[in-house]
């Protein structure tokens, strides 16, 4: 290997690994929980308990050539959640790693034959680590298959400590040396180039070092928790259910939660209809409440970023229809986008209905691949309507919401808003950026970066 030659004479600086403190051994006693193994544990950003609920029905919002398939799912609303959520809130769905990827790890650990046997997870004795604690999201009794499926994130980008621990479980000296180089201070550039830039995860590395066989207890110590996945609630005030929408990845990747959800929808004979979910508090808050009804709102949501606004508009429609309401409702603008208006214009029928009902005042849709479209991207709408939009945004009674894919799309849209503020108000772009940043601090501008799963 060129890498090994490059570092042949280089002394490596490695951090001293903490002492192992967990044991995971087969046992004849103990009961493995039947529900999702994380269903009784506290969840990150959770503002409710985890509820076991079920899928009621679904529909396809978008499909066809050159578009992502998008599903909308109706989920039975647990009774205790009826009064707990607001438009724009999200739920967390407990997920499962792909069975094929779990089986690969089990096979590597020589655990396929005992994958469904009960194991006891406990602190190792004698205890060498100061104040050791077992992960609260791993039950005392588990099976290796369910542990890897429900508790541990096997797709995580491996940190240097994990790579160094893997090196200690690797038989081949060249593979061991490579892991140590990646884990060392001297190998930082290689780590950035090989691991970070290539987006290599634990599974990729495990396939790269064929003689690495880490014990199950080491994975519990070094792999982080398998996190629940957040989905915006795309409804408000339904009698017995909430709705979410999700898009399937179409770039050769498989999202573990979207795969699970699609499988439950399309193959009910093989998959059960149950989900484990909880109300998830977004940080910062991204919702629409009664005190916002009098405000003007600008909602920007490309693609599936439109989903939380359906709840906003259903809430406005309910409020407008209430006989006791006396206050005037603020104006509402929505800017969204799709590839083709005839294939993946999400919620077209509903949005036109909100326009007719008078709860949505302006609706602008960009379509990036329709030859005759006036706007290709949301940024084009903002640029074309900049005078009106900026004047509305600067009004003290206005709130701006921006929701969508956060890696590239949202930063570009935000930059366009800043540029238009600068042009319309003849201010330096840096001053416009500072003003928008101040709006985020005060809650006048709410930003939600959706994550692909």
Secondary structure, DSSP 8 states (H G I E B T S, - for coil): -HHHHHTTT------------EEEEE-SS----SS-TTTTS--TTB-S--EEEEEEEEEEEE-STTS--EEEEEEE--GGGTTT--BT-EEEE-----HHHHHHHHHHTT-STTTTSEEEEEE-SS--STT----TTS-SEEEHHHHHHHTB-TTS---HHHHHHHHTTB-SHHHHHHHHHHHSSTTHHHHIIIIITTT--HHHHHHHSTTB---HHHHHHHS-B---EEEE---SS-SSEEEEEEE---SS---HHHHHHHHHHH-TTTS-SEEEEEEE--SS---B-GGGTTSEEEEEEEGGGGHHHHHHHHHHHHHHH-TT--S----EEEEEEES-TTT--TTHHHHHHHHHHTS--EEEEEETT-TT-S-SSHHHHHHHTHHHHHHHHHSTTEEEEEEEETTTHHHHHHHHHHHHHHHHHT--HHHHHHHHHHHHHHTSEEEEEE---
